[in-house]
Structure formats: C-alpha cells, structure tokens
Amino acid sequence: MRLHNTLTRRLEELPPPPGPIRMYFCGPTVYQRAHIGNARPFVLGMWLRTWLRHRGYEATLVHNITDVNDKIYEAAPNQSAALAERATAWYIADTGDLGLGMPDAMPKATESIPSIVHFIEELIERDFAYAVEGDVYFSVARDPQYGRLSGQRPDQVEEQEPNPLKKDPRDFALWKANKPGEDTSWDSPWGRGRPGWHIECSAMAEDAFGPAFEIHGGGLDLVFPHHENELAQSSALGHEFARIWTQNGMLSFAGEKMSKSLGNDVSLRNVLDTWGREVVLLFFMTAHWRKPIDFTDETLAQTHAQVESFRNMFRSPSEPGGDWAAFEAALDDDFNTPEALALLHGWRDHELLRRGLELFGLGSLAESEEAPADVVKLAEARQAARAAGDFAEADRLRDEIAKLCWEVRDKPGGFDLYRI
C-alpha cells in the first residue's frame, strides 16, 4: 500500500505487512460541539486502521484530545476545565455515533504534563529553547530545515505569538506562564503555567509510539504552524518522528445553500441527527481524502440518494460478479475512496457488496428495518382496499405510509415495506 506524504510531496510505500503501522491523528480542541469538519480526520483515521488490518497489518490509531488551549480559556474564562470535560464527552459521544468504533487510545494534554515538561527541559538543554519570565520558546533559527513540511520560507514566517521579550519574532511557545482567567496550571521549572499547543502533540505522539512512527494525520489547516512546529521540536531532539504526513482536505461551505436543512448548525451532532450516519460516512467517501469537499444541501441530498441506491440493491435479487482485486487496488493506491465507491455502485453481488461496505462502517445498508405496527396496519388496509377494487383508498393509504417515511411495494401474495 502507498500513501501521499506531505513531507516528500510524493507517494510512499508502506512497509510490508504486518508492519506495524502506528498512526497519530490530531484530534479536536474541546471548547464547543465538534464541527462536521472535525469528523473528517477521525473518519479517515478509523477507515485507514480498518483497511490496514484487513490487509494484514498490525495497525494502531492514537487520536488526541487537546483539553488545554487558548481557545478554551477564551470560551470559558476561569471555567475552562469544566467546559473541556463537557466538550470531550460530546466529542466521544458524537464520533461514537458514526458507528466506526473508537481509536486505540485518546490521550489528553492535561494527562501528559510530566512528559511535556521533560520534553521542554531537553530542548532547553540542547539550546533549542529558552525561558523568559515564565514562558519558554522554541528557537526557530536553530532549525535550518524549518519550513520543509509546509513549504514556508523561514525568512518569510510571520510572528506566531507576539511577545517583545522573544529573541526572534518567529519563535513559538512551548510553555506559557499562568495568566488571569486561566483556571488550569501546573508547576514547572519555569513557574506555574501550562503547555503551548504544538508541544502537546509531540509529547503525546512520542508517549504512544516512541521517537518514530509511520503516519501522522490531521486537517490540511494544521500543516502550518502546528505540524511544522511538531516536526521542528521532535527533530531538535534527534527524533525521526512521523515518516508519512497525511493531511486531509478541508470541507468547503456554501453559505445559504446549506441553511435550509441544518439551520447553519454544522456541528457533527446536528448533521448526524438531520441526515443520519450513513449519509455522513458515504459523503466522506465521495471525495479523495487529500481533496476539498463541498458541504451543501445539494451534495448531502446526492449522497442520500446514493445511500438509498445501495439499499435498493439489497432489495433486488443478488447477481454474481464484482472485481474485489480492483477494489483492493483502489484503496491500496493512496486510499482512493471515490474509485472504490464507483466499483461498489457497479456490484449486484450482495455478499461482495456487503463485505465492501462493512469496511467503511456501512454494512447497515444491507439490513432491512422492520416496520412499526402502525405502518404495517396501514399497508394491510391498503392491500384490502386494492383487493376490493377501491384504488382511490389504496392510493390514499400509500400516501399516509409515505408520510411516515416508509414505502410499500407490492409483490405476489403481499407487500414489502422499506424505510425511505
């Protein structure tokens, strides 16, 4: 299998099975309900783990929780810890409802403070960092390869965190002294404070896997400064860190086009409640993971139609056929889900189709849902009306059934009911 590597700008072959393949995917900063865009790296990471295990790899996924951060302090001054705890529970519940299972580990920044402090101490010892009045900064000038991941030119990097006491405007914070309104802080050699954002992920990734691992994922918006700074910090200690960087494309929103169905609430929770998990998962399959994807009522409606087309395939007789080798080849080649999806749409073999869909958490599309008793009674009354020749009443009952989101299909000797 091969994946595109942001660092080398080319496709990279994974080691042969069984690997291992160790993956660290950046998770959310927990200060509000997760945005639908936050779900894309989660879904990609879970899908990759499933596929790699299917191909015989020992695959592990770590997905962190950033529960100490400026955004949380700004959202809840002096109450950030309580907000972070609630938002973490929301995130775990909402991603759990995607039906993909959960990562192998979900470390929190607040649980990693000793490792973070030790990491910073090592950077200071090696003269890659310096303390100033309770803050600690990474010295960007000490890294001659700074910018190699993002393509940023070091001489054009803008100041990331203003502070007139820094040696270089480009330097970024590793540790921040406690300030008013910040209700969480820890003791350190530089005084009470809390970690900067970038050092949290370097420490948590290395706590999980050691100084080198195979894949680092996250949204494309994290390439700079977050992932660039992670790489700089770990490289400064002589660590290889991540070998392949897989930044997923962003969601593109089209304003008014999506307001009717979601009311401008693009939280994962609201999208799940409005459209259902199958639509969310299939929606992410429609675009290559490295590409942007339009998120509108129109694209969601198109995805819903695809969901129904798969359900209809399982309502029709199974027909042998389907090229599983081509399906595997599509996913082995930079995890090309649109190509795999196109193959799935062409299959009529129920067993093969179910097998393919299950890899993406969509095996439920093969299941038939039992209609509730009130819907069955309406369908029976409709059947009786048809038998009596009262087709106007039969049509009225069909409409009543449709209002309850069910479709009745006649067959010799009876009827079938399908959720719509």
N, C-alpha and C positions, 0 to 999 in steps of 0.2 A: 504494500500500500504506500501511496505517496501523498503528501500534503504540501500546499504552498507555504513557504517560510517568508514572513515579512522581513526578517533579518538579511537573508541572502537574495531575496527577490526571485526565487525560483522554486520549483517543485523538489521536495526532498523525500528520498526513500526512507521509510521506517525500517528499523532493524527487523529481521525475520522473526516470526512467532517462535517462542512465546513472549519475546520481549525481555523485560517488562516495558510497558508503556505507562509512564507516570505523567498525569496531566493536572495542571493547576490552572483553574479558570477564575478570573477575578469576579467576585460577587458584588452585591449591592452595598451602597452606603445607606444605612437604615434610618431614614428620617421621615418617610412617608410610605404610603402603599406603593408597591413596585409598579413601575410603568411597564407597558407591554414590551417596550424596547429592552427592558432588563431581562425579559424572558428569553431573548434570542441566544445569548451565550450560555444560559442554563440549558436550554433545549439542545443546542449544538453539542455541548459537553456530554450530556446524557446519551444522545444518539451516537456520538463517537465511541463512548465506552461500550455501548451495546454492540456496535458493529465490530469493534476490535475484539471483543470477547467472542463474537460469532466466528471471527477469522482465526481464533486460536491464541489470541494474545492474553497475557496477564495484564489487564488494564485497570488502573486506579484513577479515580477522579476526586480531586480536592477543590472545593468551591468555598471561598472565604466569605465572612461577614465583616464588613467594616462598621464597627459599632462605636468608634470614637473618631470624630471628624469635625471640621469647622461647620459643615452643613448642618450637623445635628445640633451643635451649640446654638447656631443661628435660628434654627427652627424651634428650639425649646431651651431658652436661657435658664440655667440653674435646674433644669429638669431633663437634661439630655439623656441620662441613663435610663429613666423610665420610658422615654419615647423610643430609644433604641431597642429596649426589651420588647415593647409592643410591636414595633415595626419588624423586628426579627421574626416574631411569631406570625405576623401577617405574611411575610415572605415565604416562610416554610410551609404555611397552610396553602397559600396560593400556588406555589410551584408544585406542591404535592398533588393538587387537584389537576395538574396536567396529566397525571397517570403514568409518569415515566419512572417512578421510583425516586430515590434521592442519591446524592453523591456519597462517596465512601466516607468523607469527612467534611465538616463545615466549621473550620476553626474561626474563632472570633479574635479580633485585635485585642480586646480587653483581657483575653485569656493568654496572650502571648507577650506580655510586657517584659518578663525577665529575658526572653530571647532577644527582644528588640533592643533592650538596654545593652546587652552583651555585644550585639552586632555593632551598635554605635561606638562602644568602647574600642572595639577592634579597628574601626575606621579611623578613630582619633589616633590610636597607637601607630597606625600606618601613615599618618599625616594626610589622610584623605578627608578629614573632617576637623572642625574646630568649634569650640564653645565660646559664646559671647553673651554675658549677662543672663544665663539660664537657658538660652537657646543653643542648639547645636546645628551646624550647617555642613552640608557636603560641598567640597571644593570642586566645582566643575572643571576648573583649569587644570586639575591634576589628572583628568581623564582625556588623553589625546584622541580617543576614539568616540568621544561624546557626540551623539547625533547619528551614529551608524544605524540604529534601528529605524528612526523616524525620518532620516534624511535631512534633519535640521543642521544648518551650518553653525558651529559653535560661536562664531563671531557675530551671528545674527539672532541668537537666542535672546528673547526679551526677559526682563526680570519676572520671576515666578512668584516670589513672596517678598514684597518690599520691606526693607529694614536698612536704615543708613549705617548700621554697625557691621553689615556684612563686608567681607573682603572683596567680593565680586557680586555684582547685581544678579548674575545667573545662578548663584548658589541657592540650593533649596534646603528646606528644614528637615532635619532628622528628629529633632526633639524641640518641643515648644514649652516655654515656661507657662505655668498656670496663670490665667487671666480672670478678671471679674466676669461672672456669668458662666464660667466653666465649672460644672459640678463634679467632674471626674479628673483626678490627677494621681500621680504615683511618685514615690521617692526615686531619685536617681542621683548619680554623682554630680549632676549639674543643678540640683534642686528639684522641687516638686514640679511636675509638668506632665506632658503626655506626648505620644509619638506623632511625627508627621505621617502623612498618608502613605508615601511611597515606601518608607522603611517597613511599614506593617506587612506589606505583601512579600517583600524579600525575606523577612524573618519567617512568616508563616509558611511560605513555599519550602524554604530550606528546613524548617522544623519537620515538615511532612516527608520530604524526599532526600534531604541532604543537599550538597552543593551543586548537583547536576541532575537534571531530569529531562524528559523527552519533549513535552509540549506545554506551552503557556498560551492560554486563550483569554479572550475578553473583547470588548467592543472596539471598533476602529477608533473611536474618540479617545481611547486610553493610550494610543501609541505614543503620543507626546502630551504632557510630560510624564505621565505615570509609568508606562512600561520602559521608556527611555531611562528614567531615573532608577527603576528597579535594576535594570541591566548594569548601569554605572556602579551602583552600590555593591552588587554582588561581584562584579568583575574586579572591583578595587581590592577585594579580599582574595583574589586569585581563583574565584569560583567560576566554573563554566556556566552555571545557571541553566536557563532553558535553551535547548538545542533548536527547537522549532517554535516560531511565534505565529499563532493563528488568530489574527484579529478579524472578527466578523463584521460585515457591512451593517450600516445603520438603517433604521426604519425612516421612511420619508412620509411626512404627514401633509395632507392637502386641505387643511382648514375646514371649510364649510362642507366639503364632500363627505366628511365622516360624522358630522354633528347629529344627523338625524338618528342614527342607530345608537350612538354612545353618549350623546349629550355632552361632548367634549371631555368626558371622563375616560382617559385612555389607560387607566390602571389595568393591570393584568386581571384583577378580580372582576372588574366590570366587563371586560372583553369576554372572559370565561362565562360570566352569568348571561351575557347577551347572545353570544354566538355558540358557546359550547367548546369543550376542549378539543374535539376532533377538528373543528374548523381552524382553531389556533395552530394546532400541530401541522395540519396539511398546508396552511398558509405559509409556514416557515419552510416547508419542503419546496414550494413553488419557485424560489429563487436560490441561486448558488450562495453558499454561506459567506463568501467574500464580497458579494454584491449588495448594493442597497435594495430595499424592497418597499414598494408603495403600500401604505396602510390607509385604505379608504373604504367607504361603504361598498364601492363597486368591486374592489379586489376581494373583500370579505364575502360579498354575495357570490362572486365567481367561485371562490373556494368552497362555499356552502354547496353550490351546485355540483362540484367535484365530489364532495362528501356523499351527496345523495346518489351520484352515479355509481360510486363503489357499492353503496348499499343495494342499489338495483341489480348490480352484477350478481350479488349473492342471492337475490330473489329469483334469478333466472337459472336454468339448468347449467351445471358445470360442464365445461368443454376442455378436453386435454390440450396442452400446449403452453408455451411460455419459455423464454430463454433465461434460466437462472444464472448461467455463466455471464451473460451480458449485464444482468442486474448487478452481480458482484463486481464486474469490471468497472461499471459506472461509479460505484461507491469507493472502490479501491483507487480510482483516479481522482484525487483531490475531493473526495466525498461529494460527488456530483448528484445532489438530490433531485434537481429538475429532470435530469436524464433518467434516473431511477423511477421517478414518478410517471414519466411518459411510458416507460415499459409496463408499469403496473396497470395503467389505464388500458393497455392492449391485451391484458390477460383475461381469460374467462375460466381458467382452471381454479376452482375455489380453494383447493388445498395450497397451491402455489401462491395465490394471491393473498390468502390469509397469512402465510408464512412471511411474505414480504412486508405486509402492513404491520405485523406484530413488531418488527424491528424498530418501527417509528412510534410505537405506542398506540397504533390504530387498529389493533385486532378486533376492537369492539364493533367495527363497521361490518364484520361478518356475522354479528349476533343479531338475532331477531328479538325485538322487545315485545313482551306480552301486553296486549291492550287491556286497559282497565274495564271493569264490568259494565260501566255505563256506556262505553263506546261499543262494546260487544252487543249490548241490548239494542242500541240504535241500528247496528248492522243487521241483527236478526230481524228487526222490524222492517228494515228496508228490503231484506230478502223476501219476507212475507208479502210486502206490497208489490214487489215485482212478480211474485207467483200469482197474485190476484189480478195482475194487469194494471195496477194503479201506478203508472210510471211517473206521474207528477209527484206523488207522495214519495216514491223511491228517490227521485231527484232531490226533493227537499231534505230527506234524511241523509243523503250523501253530503249535502252542503252542511248539515249540522255536524256530521262526523268530521268534515274538513275544518270547521271552526275550532274543533278540539285538537287540531294538529294531527289528524290521522287520515289515511287514505284507505278506502275499501276497494279491493279488486275482486271481481267475480271469477269463479272457477267452477268447473263441473261439480255439481253437488254442494256448493257452498261459497265461501269467500275467504279472503285473507285480509288482514289489517296491518298496515305499515305506518310507522311514525314518519311524519313529514316536518 
